[in-house]
Amino acid sequence: MTGTLYGVGLGPGDPELMTVKAARLISEASVIAYHCARHGRSIARSVAEPYLRDGQIEEKLVYPVTTETTDHPGGYEGAIADFYELSAKRLAEHLDAGRDVVLLCEGDPFFYGSYMYMHERLSGRFDAVVVPGVTSVSAASSVLGRPLVQRDEVLTVLPGTLPAPELARRLADTDAAAVLKLGRTFGSVREAFEEAGKLDDAIFVERATWGQQRIEPLAEVDPASVPYFSLALLPSPAYASRVSPAPAESPSPAAGGEVVVVGLGPAGPEWLTPEAAAELSAAEHIVGYGPYVARVPQKAGQQRHASGNRVEADRAREALSLAVSGARVAVVSSGDPGVFAMASAVLEQVSSGHGAGVRVRIVPGVTAAQAAASRVGAPLGHDYCVLSLSDRLKPWEIIEKRLDAAGAADLVLALYNPASRSRTTQLASARDVLLRHRAPETPVVVARDVGGPEEDIRVTTLGDLDPSTVDMRCLLIVGSSKTRAEDGVVWTPRSY
């Protein structure tokens, strides 16, 4: 019989916050293993010490490096990988001999815990049981006396090792947050909170529940005093608003702000117009579909409101609600906001009575059709029709009638939303409709992720078009009877 490996979470530091199960397993185990630095002292062992007994075998897993450099040929990563392999081998010898092994882990074993590296190396060979523990995030919230999240708020947990711009983006997109792994990363973490406009609300918590715990506003912390066992906490904003004094005067709805619906273009910043960039910089709030909001450069103090892809009406109402109180709000869309995007959604909500007193402006952007056309030449050089093949907001029968009419009128077509995981038949049907009016040799441009890292532009014909090669990230341009394709260049003559 082989032994069992137990990954035991010890909680945040106070031995009384350890679970009953963790205490029992520690006292019963034949082998107690724990990580430590070269000095030999182990925080995990000190927390578990009240539950240790005489006669237990202790396995010190001594890190070869912590913050210092190493001459290992594989660098820091190589040295740590070898350490984990050697540690797993040492624990496996006990398990093979039938001895249960408890590996101590501060906090929770699967929450940035060191135990997981042994688990992935040993759980396939031996029984492995994980005992959860109270995390440092929960402990920090409790000693602060502030809830993490309430109702529909979103909590984001982030490692401080992320680049500051990425941290800032994620902090701006969430209601509440906990940033772990401080120490040497503190400077960039503080910078990220400032860029996200949330530095004044962030709290620094060091060694929560320990005898020497420290709680300070993040903005006032000396970077030289920050240890690894600390975190930055952004608690529930709802609680803060409830306990804070109300402003002396509430803005009048009559003094409404402005909603600017901004087109970002089809891809990266090179597609953004100077006018659009200026509006994004001036906005106090950015509202939009999550991936589009992420494309907007972060600005200190600017608040972000990201949402899913199918809640356009909710998104429009949120933007108008923010603007009613006098705020300047930018609603972002990919491409041009007036083409299958947020401009009409916002105006529809205004027409329904939302956002009284709010001014609404539209700032155009480069469309996906224009971007795709530019990659191959000038297929949109004469009259053309823009049509979405998505039948989510209109029945397929209407789409088919419009395809038939455009085909009969000999218009070039730019086809948006040609396919998705749930819509796999529409493009084939559209091709068949157009073949009633167009020759099989009619040029077709299949443009995928134009301007993005996976850009792929193909020129085929209507007869050879394979719908299985087309997905939601594609846009199609179907030529008219006048459209020409030679050596990969496609154009439609102006016919003067």
N, C-alpha and C positions, 0 to 999 in steps of 0.2 A: 504494500500500500504506500502510495506517495502522500506527501503532506499537502496542505492547502495554503495558497498564498492569499493573505488578507491585506488589502490596501485600506488602511484605517485613517479616516479623517479626524484630526484632533480639534478642529475648531480654530478660532482666531487667536488663542493664546491663554485665556483663562481656563485652567483645568476643570472648573466647574461647568464650563460650557461644552465639555465633551459628552457624547451620547453614552447612555448606559451600556449599549452594545459594544461601543469602542472600548470602554473601560474593562468590560468583562473579557474581551478577546485579548487585550494587552496583558491582563493578569494570567490568562490561561496558556498563552503561546509558549512554545519551546524556544523560539528564536525571535528576537526583537531587532529589526534592522532600521537604520535611519541614516539620512544624509548629513554630512557636516563638511565644513571647510578644513583646511590643513591644520588649523589650530586645535581641532578635535572637539570643540564644543558644538553641541547640537541643540537648536531651539526646540526641535520636535521632541527630543529626549527629555528636555527640561519640563515640557508640558505634560508628558506622559509619566514622569517620574513617580507621582503619588500612586500609580497603579502597577509599577514594576515589582517583581518579587525576586528573592534570592534564587540562584541556580539557573536563571535564564541565560541563554547564549546571546550576546550582543554583537551585531555585525555593523561596524562603522563603514559606511560607504563614503569615502573621503574624495571630494571633488579634486581633480588634478589642477584645475584653474577655476577662478571665479571672475575677477575683474582684471587680473594681470595678463601679460602676454605669455605665449608658449612657443617653444621651439619644435613642437610636433609638426611633422611634414604636412599634415592636413589642417594646420591652424587650429583655432579654437574649436570649430565644429568637429574636426577629426579627433582632437583630444577627448572631447565629451562623448563622442560616439564610441570610442574605445573604452572609456570609463563605464558606460552603460552596459556594454557587452561583457566586460569583466565582472561587473556587479551582478548581472543576471546569472552568470556562470556560478558565482559564489552562492547565490540564493538557491539555484537549482540543485547544488550539492546537498543542501539541507532538505529540500523537498524530496529529492530522490531517496534520501535516507528515512523518509516518513515523518519528518519534523514539520509541524505547521510554522509558517513564517508570517509575522506581522510586520509590515513595512509602514512606519509612521509617516504621516504627511500633514503638515500644517494646513488648516482650512479644510477644503474638500479635495479628495484625491483626483477627481476628474475636472477640477476647476483651476486650470493653470498649475496643477500639482505635479511634483516630481515622480509620483508613483506611476503615472501613465506610461513612462518609458520602460519600466519593468513589466507592466501589464502587457504591453504589446510584444514583448520578447518571451514572456513565460506563460501567458494565458492559454496558448495553444497546446502546451505540454502538460500543464497542471491545472487543477481546479483553482479558480481565482474569484475571490469575493471582495466587492468594494463596499465599504461602510462610509456613507456620506457624513460630512461634517459641516458645521456652521461656517459660512464663507466670511472672508474679511469684509465684503461689501455689506452683508447683513449686520455684522458687528459694528461697522462704522455708522450705519444708519441708526442703530440702537443707542450708541453712546452720544450721537449727535442729537437724538430726540426728534428726528425728522423722518417722515415716511419717504421711502424711495419713490414709489409711484402710487397713483390712485386712479380708480375708474378706468378710463381708456388711454391713460398715459403710456408712453413707451419708454422702457429702460434700455439703455445701450451700455454694454460692458466692453471696454477698449483697453488694449495694452499700450502703455506709454511709449513703446518702441516703434510705433507707427510714425511715419514722417509727419511733421507738424501740419502741412496742408491737408493731408488725409484725415488727421485727427480733427482739425477745425471743421472740415466738411461734415463729418459724422456727428460732431457735437452740435452743429447748427441744425441738423436734421432731426434731433431727438428732443424729448421732453426732459428726461432725467438721464444721468450717466454716472458711471464709475470708471475711472482710469487707474489701472494698476501698473505695477512695475515702474515705479518712479526712480528715486536715486539719481543716477547719471542722466536720466531722460527728463528731469524736472523742468529744465529751461525750455525745451521744445513743447512740453505739455502746457506750461503756463502760456506760452506764445499762442498755442492752439486755442485755449480758452478765450484769450483776448481777441483773436481773429474771429471767433464765433460769436463774440459779443456777450459772453457768459462768464467772464472772469469774476465780476462782482458777486455772482451768485454761487461760486464754487467754494467748497470747504476742503481744507487739508486735514486728513486724519492719519496720525502715526500710531502704530501699535495699539489698535483699538482693543479694549478690554484688558490690556496689560496694566501693570502698576504704573508704568512710566508713559502712559498714552498722552498724546498731544493733539489738540484741536485748534486750528487757526484759520482765518480767511486765507484762501489760496494766494490772493494778491499780496499778502504781507509776509509770506514765508521766505526765509533766507535760503537760497538754493544750496548753499554749502552745508546746511544742517539737515538735508533730506536723506533718510535712509531708504533701503530697498523695501522694508516692511512698512509701507505707507501707501496711501491712495488719495486721489482727488475725487470728491463726490459732488455731484450736481443733483440735489434732492428734488422731490416733487415740487413743481412750480405752483400747483394748486394750493398746497399747504402754505407756501410762502405768501401767496396773495391773500390768503385768509387771515394770516396773523399780522400782515403788514397794514399800516394805516391807509385808509382810502385816500385817493388824491382829493385835494380841496375842491376841484371842479372837474366834472366829467365833460368831455367834448360834446358839443351839440351835433346831432345828426345833420343839422343844416350846414355845418362846417365840414362837409365830407371831403375826403381826400381824392385820390386818383388811382384808377386801375389802368395800367399800360400793358397791353397784350403784345408780347415780344416774340418775334421769330428768330430762332437761334441758327437757322440754316440746317443743312442735312448732317453735319458732323462736327468737326473740331473748331477751334477758335478762328482759324483762317477763313471760315465761311461766315463769320459774324460781321455784320455791318457796323461801322463806327456809330451810327445812330442807336442801334440796338445795344451796343456795349455801353454807351453813355447812359441809357435808360436803366440798364441792369445795375450800374454803379450807383445811380441816384436813388434806387428803390430801398425802402426800409424793410420790405418783406418780399420774398421770392416764393411764388406758389406754382406748383406744377407736378407733373408725373416724375417720380423719383429719379430715373436715369437722366431726364432733361435738367432737373434742378442740379444734379451733380455736375453738369457741364458748365454751370455758371461760376466764374471765379469767386472765391470766398472774400468777403469784405467785413472788417470789424464792425460789430453792432448790427449787422444785417441778419434778420431772422428768416429761417427757411421752413417751408411747409410742403413736404413731399407726400405724395399719395399714389395710389394704384392707377392702372391704365383705364379702368372702366368707370370712373366716378367723375366724369367731366362736369356734370351739373353741380355736384357737391363742391368740386374744386372752385367753380365759378362763384358759387354762393359764399364760400369761405373768403375768397379774395374781395368780394364786394363788402362783406361784413367787416373785414379789416379796414377797408378804405372808408367806411361810414364814420369811423372814429377820427378821421383826419389823416390816416396813414397813406404813404405812397407805396403802391403795391405793383409788382411786376408779375404777370402771369406768363409763363414761358411755354413755347411750343417748338417742336422740331420743325425745320423747314420754314414755311410761311404760316403764320397763325390763322390766316383766312382760308387755307386749303385743308379741308378735313381736320380742323384743329380747333383751338380754344377760342378764337375770336367770336365765332357764331354762338358758342356755348355761353360766353359771358353776356353777349348782347341779348340772348334769349332770356337769361335770368333777369336782366334789367327790364325787359319787356314784361316780365311776370311780376314786377313790383319790388324786386330786391335792389338794394343799394341806392336808396333815395338820396339825391344830392351828390352822388359820386360821378366824377367825370371819367369817361372811358375813351382811351385812344388805342389805335392799332399801329404797331411798328412792323413793317414787312420784313421778310427774310427770304433768302434763296430757297426755292422749292426743290424737293427731291427730283422732280421731273427736269428742272433746269440743270441740276448738277449731273444727272445721268446723261442728258443730251450732250453736255459739254465734253464728256469723256469720249464720245464717238464722233462728234462733228456737229451737225445741225439738223437732226431729224425733226425738230419742231419749227423748221424754217417757214412753214406756211400754216394754214388753219389747222388747229388741233383741238381735241376734246380730252378733258381730264375726268376720269371715272374711277370710282372705288368698286372693287368686286366684293367687298364685305357685305354680307346680307344680315348683319346683326341689327342694323337700324332701318333697313328697308327690305322688302321681300325680293327673292331672286327673280320673280316674274318681271318686276320693274327694271331690274338691272339688265335682264335679257332684252327687253324692249328698247332700252337706251343703247345697248350694244348694237342691236339690229339697225337702229336709226343712224348711229354714227357710222356704221359700216356702209350703209346705203349712201350716206352723204359723202363718202370717200374722205373722211377726216382721219388724220393721224391720231392715235389714241395713246395717252399716258395712263397706264392702269396701276392704281394704288391698291394696296392690301390684296394681292393676288391669291394668297394662300395662307393657311395657318395649320396648326396641329389638328384643329377641329373642322377646318374647311379644306377638304382635299379634292373636291369634284368641280368646284366652280370654274377654275381656270380651263380645264378641258372643255367644259360646256361653252365658255366664252370663245375659245379658239374655234369650236365648231360653228358658232354663230357667225364669227367674222369670216370664216371660209366660204360662207354663202356669197360674200361680196368681194373677197380678195383672193388673188392667186396664191397658191401654196408658196411661191417664191418671194412673197412679201417680206421685207426685212423686219426682224424683231430684235430689239435690244433688251437683254436681261441684265439689269444692273443691281448688284447686291452690295449693301454696306458702303455706299459711295462716300469717299472721304475718310472711311474708317479703317481700322487695321486689317479687316478681312475683305477689303474691296475686291470685287470680281466682276468684270464687265465682259459679257459674251454677246456676239452678234450671230443670230441664227435666222431661220425663216419660219413663217407661220406654219408651214407644213411639217417642219422638223421640230417644232417646239415641244419639249418634253416637260409636262407639268410637274413630274416628280422631282425635277431639279430646282424648283422654285419654292421659296418659303416666304414668311411674313416680312423678312428684311429686304425683299426684292421689290424693284419697280420695273415695269415693262413698258417699252415704247413700241407700238405696232405701227408700221409705216402705212402710208396711203398707196394708191396705185402709182403715184409719181415719185415716191421715195426711192433713193438709190443707195446701194452699198457696194463699195469697191475697196479692197485691201483693208478692211476693218473700219473704213470711214463711211459714215451714214449721213445723208442729208436729203432734205426735201426742197426742191427748187422753188423759188418765189414765183416763177411762171409769169414774168413781165411780158 
